[in-house]
Structure formats: C-alpha cells, structure tokens
Amino acid sequence: MLSYFSNMTKLLPVAHHNANEIDQIVNLSKLIWHQHYPSIITIEQIAYMLEKYHSTEAIKSQILADQHYFLISQYDVVVGYTSISIKADEAFLHKLYVNKDQHQKGVGGDTLAALEQNFEQVKKIRLQVNRKNFSAINFYFKHGFKIETVADFDIGNGFLMEDFLMVKTLM
C-alpha cells in the first residue's frame, strides 16, 4: 500500500493476477462512466471504450505493460481507481476515476498528492482529458496542470478521442 493517508484516502496496489481487484475496477468503470460521460460522448462510444480500455483483459494487459493500477479507498470503502506509468522522471496518468458520489470530498486531490509523493523521481506528469470534460479539466487546473496541446486520437470503430494533453511540472 502507498504510504499516503489524508482524509483517510488510501491507494491500494492492484496485481494482474488478482481477479477480485480487477473485477472491482471493471465494475467501477461501468458505474463511473455511465454516471459521467453520457453528456460528453455517445453511449455507443462509452460501451466501445469500456470494452477496449476498461475490460478485465485490457486491465490485465495494461498492468503487465507496467501501468501501476490502484484502487482508491476512503474510510475503507473503494470509491475509485487510478493508473499511472512511469518512465525515468516522467509519468503519464492514464486514469483517475472517482464515483460521482465522492466528488468534492478531496479524494481526487489526495490521490494526485499520493502519486506525487510516492513516485518521487517524477518531475512531470502528463495526461489526456476530453475537451468537453469541463469538471475534470477544472480539477486538473486546480491541481497545477496546464494545457500543453490539443489532439484528436482515432481509437477505431469510427470513434475519436478529442483531448487536451495536459502537463504538470513538479518541484
């Protein structure tokens, strides 16, 4: 477990062979994506992206490819998950998803702080965020990220990810 606790937020590492933890992530993905994304992308794109990037097989593959996955627990209840890759002194934050019921309670900020604290070698964190995901964009601005560039990514099946690439330089 990462050694960061604030407001009783804990990050719990997920192993590729732990079916229960991966099932929790898959179920959280479905819940959170259907809570948050219908106003941003189509239901068809949500289903496609959940299968492509958030299925059991996809998550196992990502973990084996050196993505660090963590369940996010607050007061011993799993409320979200995150994943990050580290290459030398840079990190890429692939995922940071928190149940909408837990928004505005410090969980996301605590999660970012825990990742920054526990991957001390990291000098920059990059991420992608949908350009219409205003709440996430504002969250990242609040936590020191800046828009680096705009990019569209063809993810197959006729779908695009229309994203901002954001970056935070750490001290």
N, C-alpha and C positions, 0 to 999 in steps of 0.2 A: 504494500500500500504506500502511496506517496505520503510524505511526512508533512502534509499541509492540512490544517484544520482551521476553519473560520466559519462562524455561524453553523458549526457542525457539518460543514461540507467536506466530504471525503472523495478522493478519486481511487477507485478500485481497479487494478490492472486486470485485463481480460486475456486469457490464453486461447490460442486457436483450437485447442482440444477440449475446452470447457463448453459443452453443448448448452448447459443451463444459462450461462452468462451470455452466450451468443444469442440464444432464444430471447433473452430479456432485451437485447439490443434490437433484434428484429421486431419484436412487439412494440417497443418504444418508438421505433422508426415509423411504424404504421400509425400509431396514435398521434405522434407529434406532426408528421407530415400532413395527415388529414385534418389536424387542428389548424395548421398554419398556412399551408400552401394553396388551398383552393382559390384564394383571391389573387394569387400570383401567377400560377401556371395551371394548365388543364388537369382534370382528373386523370386523363389518359397519360399525360406526362408524369404525373405523380406515380401511377402504377408502374410505368416503364422504369423510372429512376429507382423506385424501391426495389424492384427486381434486379436491376443492373448493379446498383451500388450498396444496397442495404439488405440483401438476402443472406441467408446462412452461408452459402457458398462464397459469395462476394466478400463477406466479412472475414471468413477464414483465410481466403486468398490474400486479402489486404494485410492481415496480421502476419502471415508468412512472408510478405514482401516488406516487412519492417515498419508497418504502421503500428504505433502504440495505441491501443484502444483502452479506454477506461469507462467504467460505469460511474456516474456521478450520484453520490448518496448524500442526502441531507437528513439529519436526525434518523439515520439508519434506514431510510426509505429511498430506493432508487428512483431518481427524478429525471435522469437524462444520461447522455453519454457523449464522449468526445474521442477524436482520434487525431494523432499528430505524427508526422515523420520528421526525423532529424538527419540532416546531412551537414557534417562539420559544424559550423557555427550558425547555420540557418535552419529554421523549422518551417514546415508547412502544416497549417491547421486545416485538416480535411473536413472535420465535422465538430460541431458544438451544438448539440440539440438538448433542450430542456423542456419538459412538459409545460404547456402554457399555464397550468395552474400554479406553477412555481416561478413564473416571470416576476420581475420587480422585487425579488427577495434576496438578491445578492449571489445567487447560485452561479450564474454565468461569469460574473466578475471574480468570484472566488476560484472558479475553475481556471480562468486565464492566469490568475496570480499563482496558483499551484503549479501550473505547467511552466511558467516563467521561473519560479523558484527551484523546481526540481530538475530542470534542464538548463543548468547554469551556464553551459558553454554556448547557448544560443544568444546571438546578437541581433537577429532579425527574425520576425515571424511574418509569414505571408499567408494569405487565404484568398478564396474566391467567394463572392456573395452575389446573389441575384440582384440585378439593378432595381427591381421593383420591391425588394425585401427591405422596406424602409425601417422597420423596427430593428432588424439586425444591423443594417448599415449604421444607424444612430448608436446602437450599442457599441459597435466597434469604434466609432468616432470617440465616444465617451471614454473608451479604454486605450486611446492613444494611437489607433490605426489611422492611416491616411490612404486615399485612393492613389494607387500607383499608375493604373491604366484601365482601359475598358477593353473587353474581349468577348467574342462570341465563340462558343465551342459546339461543334456538331457532335452530338452524342449518339447519333443513329436513330433509326425509325422515324425520321423526319423531325426530330426534336433538336432544339438549340438550348444551350445554357447561355443566357445573356447576362454576363457578370461584370462586376468591378473586381479587379485584383487589388487587394489592399495589403499594406505593409506597416509593421510597427518596428521601429528600431529601439532596442533595449540599451540601457546604460551599462 
